[in-house]
Amino acid sequence: MLSRYRISGTPDRVHINGDVQQNVVLNADGFFRALLVLPPPRCLDLLRIATGIFAVDRITKRKKRRDNEHGLRQLRVVSEVRDHDFWGRPDIVDLLSAILSFLTDDDWSFDFERAQRAPGDLGHQDFLALPHPFPPRYAALYSGGLDSASGLANRLLEGADDFLLVTVGHQSGLHRRVKNQFDGNKQNKGLKTLFSELNGVSPRILHSTLTTSLRGGKAIRMRQQEPTQRTRAFLFCSAAAIAADAYKLDVVEMFENGVGAINLPLMTGMLGNGLSTRGAHPTFLQMMSALSTHVTRRNIRFVLPFEARTRAEMLKHLAAVPGLGIWAQESRSCVHTALRQTGKTHCGRCPACIERRQAFAVAGINEKLDVYQTNLLVDSLSDQDEADYLDLYQIDATNWVAGNASVERRMNNHFRLTDVSPDQDQRIQELQLRHAREVLRTFGDPFSRHRNSTQVIEGYGREV
């Protein structure tokens, strides 16, 4: 089904018109203030486009039909831009379409209109050339999740310092929560204090936050929105590229573990349906690097410094340092952002919580369990879908450890579909095997609940 939209407005007040009307507000003042400079028009165009695309993705719900099993969408977008000559170039249009299609598996096409200039319509003024607190040497995306927390701590342990961290999200309390991770609060020491106690020097961190919120339209009811929202990564990386350009930095780090970056689907049928996250996939980062380079005229590269490690391997380095294992627990991993239960920050049952429990267990860090609604390592799962996912997760790990050829075929198909170079196959296969052993070490034999199962096949326990 074809959906048509037009993106207009300013970088922080975006209007979506078309099949659905939607307004988007960006809290961009803090973002620009942290940069101490108003980005150039082409970068502001990118921010408006990325914000509009994120909104279009959220308000265009996938509709599954007999002839469209996964609800794949056709999206035609017209956007106002300041630098029309640049955005109208065929190679830029093709690259933008390819990036969005890779993230979502949908069919995206773009046209651009020249925005009318009006004095003061951006809502921002150029900032004075004030001295920066320090010149950052590194730029990184920081979500406040476990990978971000352990990745930053690992980089500091390696001797890196003077970070510009960019946080993008849609939760109003995100900035304060992340700030507490750095500065601490009455209950917990922050990262700066822990490193000051460790080596006598507090790490220097510049933190820039950009938050989004939908106003009116489909944003009124969550059930009317598309839950996958795969274009978030495009908005995140666009903001990071703009921030890196402002500080004349060429590299943006993404603290994602290697298994999460590749994100091999658990079943062959999930390889091409747009429902598996590719927001840290190396191919997406390569294309995002190319677009950011064109936009900023700076050779910007997005890199994965921990692409050779599992999440548990990232966390292990923290376990030996006083206080860091406790500090890492202040991160948030759960996909459910509003549990509405006092003191509970994680459901304990979703895929993100499963990976989190596994990482802490394998790293040998004793967790504070009162933050979980469900203690997955003790409690049984009453919800059948959740129980089935955990079964499939364990069965997949069993197949890897058993050397089942089907999982390697699925991995190779995934790599070719997502343009991973064949010279990476062996390294990633070894990484997947290490991760599989972590799964079984944490959750045990997946067939302990299926006593008659004596043979493992991909995706199922089959009675033979």
ZAMARGU-4260 file (C-alpha; in steps of 0.2 Angstrom, whole numbers, plus 5000, padded with zeros to 4 digits):
<rodrens>
0) 5000/5000/5000 | 5007/5017/4995 | 5008/5031/5008 | 5013/5049/5004 | 5020/5062/5015
5) 5027/5079/5015 | 5040/5085/5028 | 5041/5104/5031 | 5044/5116/5046 | 5061/5119/5055
10) 5073/5107/5062 | 5065/5108/5079 | 5047/5110/5074 | 5043/5097/5060 | 5026/5095/5051
15) 5021/5079/5043 | 5006/5081/5030 | 4999/5067/5019 | 4989/5052/5023 | 4991/5056/5041
20) 4994/5073/5049 | 5008/5074/5063 | 5018/5087/5072 | 5035/5083/5079 | 5044/5093/5092
25) 5063/5092/5095 | 5071/5098/5111 | 5086/5104/5100 | 5091/5120/5110 | 5101/5110/5122
30) 5109/5100/5108 | 5114/5116/5098 | 5120/5124/5115 | 5131/5109/5118 | 5139/5112/5101
35) 5141/5131/5104 | 5138/5133/5086 | 5122/5133/5074 | 5126/5119/5061 | 5126/5124/5043
40) 5110/5123/5032 | 5114/5107/5025 | 5116/5099/5042 | 5100/5107/5048 | 5092/5099/5032
45) 5098/5082/5038 | 5091/5084/5055 | 5074/5089/5048 | 5074/5075/5036 | 5079/5062/5049
50) 5066/5069/5061 | 5053/5068/5048 | 5057/5051/5043 | 5057/5045/5061 | 5039/5052/5062
55) 5033/5044/5046 | 5040/5027/5051 | 5031/5028/5068 | 5014/5034/5061 | 5013/5022/5046
60) 5009/5005/5054 | 5013/4989/5045 | 4997/4981/5039 | 4999/4962/5036 | 4989/4954/5022
65) 4989/4938/5013 | 4999/4945/4999 | 5010/4955/5011 | 5014/4944/5025 | 5026/4956/5034
70) 5017/4972/5031 | 5031/4979/5020 | 5027/4997/5015 | 5029/5009/5001 | 5033/5027/5007
75) 5034/5042/4996 | 5042/5057/5005 | 5044/5075/4999 | 5054/5086/5010 | 5058/5104/5011
80) 5077/5108/5011 | 5088/5123/5011 | 5102/5116/5000 | 5091/5110/4986 | 5105/5107/4974
85) 5113/5095/4985 | 5098/5085/4991 | 5092/5084/4973 | 5107/5075/4967 | 5103/5058/4960
90) 5117/5049/4970 | 5111/5057/4986 | 5093/5052/4983 | 5098/5035/4979 | 5109/5034/4995
95) 5096/5040/5006 | 5083/5028/4999 | 5096/5013/5001 | 5099/5018/5019 | 5081/5018/5024
100) 5077/5002/5014 | 5091/4993/5022 | 5085/4998/5040 | 5066/4994/5037 | 5065/4983/5021
105) 5052/4995/5015 | 5052/5004/4998 | 5057/5022/5001 | 5058/5036/4988 | 5062/5055/4990
110) 5059/5071/4982 | 5064/5088/4988 | 5057/5106/4987 | 5067/5122/4990 | 5062/5129/5008
115) 5057/5147/5008 | 5069/5157/5019 | 5061/5168/5032 | 5070/5178/5045 | 5071/5170/5062
120) 5061/5154/5056 | 5074/5142/5064 | 5070/5148/5081 | 5089/5149/5086 | 5102/5162/5086
125) 5121/5159/5082 | 5130/5157/5098 | 5145/5167/5104 | 5162/5160/5100 | 5165/5155/5119
130) 5179/5144/5124 | 5175/5126/5125 | 5177/5117/5142 | 5190/5106/5133 | 5192/5100/5115
135) 5185/5083/5113 | 5195/5070/5105 | 5182/5056/5103 | 5164/5056/5098 | 5151/5042/5102
140) 5133/5039/5103 | 5127/5035/5121 | 5110/5028/5124 | 5111/5024/5143 | 5110/5006/5139
145) 5121/4992/5145 | 5132/4992/5129 | 5134/5011/5130 | 5139/5010/5148 | 5151/4996/5147
150) 5158/5002/5131 | 5162/5019/5138 | 5169/5012/5154 | 5180/5000/5143 | 5186/5015/5132
155) 5191/5025/5148 | 5200/5010/5155 | 5210/5009/5138 | 5216/5027/5141 | 5204/5036/5130
160) 5197/5052/5137 | 5189/5069/5132 | 5173/5062/5125 | 5159/5070/5116 | 5143/5059/5119
165) 5127/5061/5110 | 5111/5055/5117 | 5095/5054/5106 | 5078/5048/5112 | 5060/5052/5115
170) 5059/5050/5134 | 5059/5067/5144 | 5069/5060/5158 | 5083/5052/5147 | 5095/5067/5149
175) 5094/5067/5168 | 5096/5048/5169 | 5111/5048/5158 | 5118/5063/5167 | 5116/5053/5184
180) 5127/5039/5176 | 5141/5051/5174 | 5139/5062/5189 | 5131/5050/5202 | 5116/5054/5214
185) 5113/5051/5232 | 5111/5032/5230 | 5126/5028/5218 | 5143/5035/5213 | 5144/5041/5195
190) 5157/5036/5182 | 5167/5052/5185 | 5169/5048/5204 | 5174/5030/5201 | 5188/5034/5189
195) 5194/5048/5200 | 5195/5036/5214 | 5204/5023/5203 | 5218/5034/5195 | 5215/5051/5203
200) 5209/5059/5187 | 5190/5062/5183 | 5186/5059/5164 | 5181/5074/5154 | 5164/5071/5146
205) 5154/5083/5135 | 5136/5077/5134 | 5123/5083/5121 | 5105/5077/5121 | 5092/5078/5108
210) 5074/5073/5113 | 5059/5070/5101 | 5041/5070/5105 | 5026/5068/5093 | 5011/5080/5096
215) 4993/5076/5091 | 4989/5064/5076 | 4993/5046/5079 | 5004/5050/5094 | 4988/5051/5105
220) 4987/5032/5105 | 5002/5020/5106 | 4992/5006/5098 | 4990/5017/5082 | 5009/5018/5080
225) 5021/5006/5072 | 5031/4998/5086 | 5046/4993/5076 | 5052/5010/5073 | 5068/5005/5064
230) 5073/5022/5057 | 5078/5028/5075 | 5096/5023/5071 | 5095/5035/5056 | 5090/5049/5067
235) 5103/5045/5080 | 5117/5044/5068 | 5112/5060/5059 | 5113/5069/5076 | 5130/5062/5080
240) 5137/5066/5063 | 5131/5084/5065 | 5139/5085/5083 | 5155/5077/5076 | 5156/5090/5062
245) 5154/5104/5075 | 5169/5099/5084 | 5179/5094/5068 | 5180/5076/5073 | 5180/5062/5060
250) 5176/5046/5069 | 5159/5042/5079 | 5160/5027/5090 | 5145/5016/5093 | 5147/5005/5108
255) 5137/4990/5102 | 5144/4972/5105 | 5148/4962/5089 | 5133/4950/5091 | 5121/4964/5093
260) 5128/4973/5078 | 5126/4958/5066 | 5110/4953/5075 | 5108/4937/5066 | 5089/4932/5066
265) 5085/4916/5076 | 5075/4909/5061 | 5077/4908/5042 | 5060/4916/5040 | 5065/4932/5049
270) 5080/4936/5037 | 5071/4948/5026 | 5056/4955/5034 | 5061/4972/5041 | 5058/4966/5059
275) 5076/4963/5064 | 5086/4978/5070 | 5100/4983/5059 | 5104/5000/5068 | 5122/4995/5072
280) 5125/4984/5057 | 5141/4987/5048 | 5133/4989/5031 | 5121/5003/5038 | 5136/5011/5046
285) 5146/5011/5030 | 5131/5019/5021 | 5128/5032/5035 | 5147/5036/5034 | 5145/5040/5016
290) 5130/5051/5018 | 5137/5060/5033 | 5153/5063/5023 | 5143/5071/5009 | 5133/5082/5020
295) 5147/5088/5031 | 5161/5088/5018 | 5171/5080/5032 | 5177/5062/5031 | 5166/5055/5045
300) 5166/5037/5049 | 5155/5027/5061 | 5165/5013/5069 | 5161/4998/5081 | 5176/4997/5093
305) 5169/4981/5101 | 5163/4972/5086 | 5174/4957/5091 | 5167/4955/5108 | 5150/4948/5115
310) 5141/4959/5128 | 5147/4948/5142 | 5165/4950/5136 | 5163/4969/5137 | 5156/4968/5154
315) 5170/4956/5161 | 5183/4970/5160 | 5173/4980/5172 | 5170/4966/5184 | 5188/4967/5190
320) 5188/4986/5194 | 5180/4992/5210 | 5163/4999/5208 | 5161/4997/5190 | 5151/4981/5191
325) 5139/4990/5202 | 5139/5006/5191 | 5135/4996/5175 | 5118/4991/5183 | 5112/5009/5182
330) 5110/5006/5164 | 5093/5003/5156 | 5090/4988/5144 | 5072/4984/5144 | 5061/4987/5129
335) 5047/4992/5140 | 5050/5010/5145 | 5035/5012/5156 | 5032/4997/5168 | 5022/5007/5181
340) 5028/4997/5195 | 5038/5006/5209 | 5056/5001/5209 | 5055/4990/5194 | 5066/4996/5179
345) 5066/4980/5169 | 5053/4967/5165 | 5066/4953/5166 | 5058/4943/5151 | 5060/4953/5135
350) 5074/4949/5123 | 5084/4964/5129 | 5082/4958/5148 | 5087/4940/5143 | 5104/4947/5135
355) 5107/4958/5150 | 5104/4944/5163 | 5116/4933/5153 | 5130/4946/5151 | 5130/4950/5170
360) 5130/4931/5174 | 5144/4926/5162 | 5154/4942/5168 | 5153/4936/5186 | 5144/4951/5192
365) 5130/4949/5206 | 5115/4959/5201 | 5103/4968/5212 | 5088/4958/5207 | 5074/4969/5215
370) 5074/4980/5199 | 5067/4965/5189 | 5049/4960/5188 | 5053/4942/5184 | 5069/4933/5189
375) 5072/4924/5173 | 5085/4912/5181 | 5073/4906/5194 | 5055/4910/5189 | 5046/4901/5175
380) 5038/4911/5161 | 5019/4911/5161 | 5017/4920/5145 | 5018/4908/5130 | 5026/4920/5118
385) 5039/4924/5130 | 5042/4906/5134 | 5043/4901/5116 | 5056/4915/5112 | 5067/4909/5127
390) 5066/4891/5120 | 5071/4897/5103 | 5085/4907/5109 | 5092/4892/5119 | 5089/4880/5104
395) 5098/4891/5092 | 5113/4891/5104 | 5112/4872/5105 | 5113/4871/5087 | 5128/4882/5086
400) 5137/4872/5099 | 5132/4856/5091 | 5139/4862/5074 | 5122/4861/5065 | 5125/4866/5047
405) 5108/4874/5046 | 5114/4889/5058 | 5129/4892/5047 | 5119/4892/5031 | 5107/4905/5039
410) 5121/4915/5045 | 5129/4915/5027 | 5112/4919/5019 | 5110/4934/5032 | 5128/4940/5027
415) 5125/4940/5009 | 5108/4948/5011 | 5116/4962/5021 | 5132/4964/5011 | 5144/4958/5024
420) 5161/4954/5016 | 5165/4935/5015 | 5181/4939/5023 | 5172/4942/5040 | 5163/4926/5040
425) 5175/4916/5050 | 5178/4929/5063 | 5159/4932/5066 | 5156/4913/5066 | 5168/4911/5080
430) 5160/4926/5089 | 5142/4918/5087 | 5149/4902/5094 | 5156/4910/5110 | 5140/4919/5112
435) 5130/4902/5111 | 5141/4895/5124 | 5137/4909/5135 | 5118/4906/5132 | 5119/4888/5138
440) 5131/4892/5152 | 5117/4904/5159 | 5101/4896/5154 | 5106/4878/5152 | 5099/4864/5142
445) 5084/4870/5132 | 5076/4853/5131 | 5075/4850/5150 | 5057/4855/5148 | 5055/4843/5133
450) 5059/4826/5140 | 5055/4816/5124 | 5066/4827/5113 | 5082/4818/5108 | 5088/4827/5092
455) 5091/4846/5089 | 5085/4854/5073 | 5085/4872/5068 | 5071/4881/5078 | 5063/4866/5085
460) 5065/4851/5097 | 5059/4836/5086 | 5054/4819/5093 | 5063/4805/5084
</rodrens>
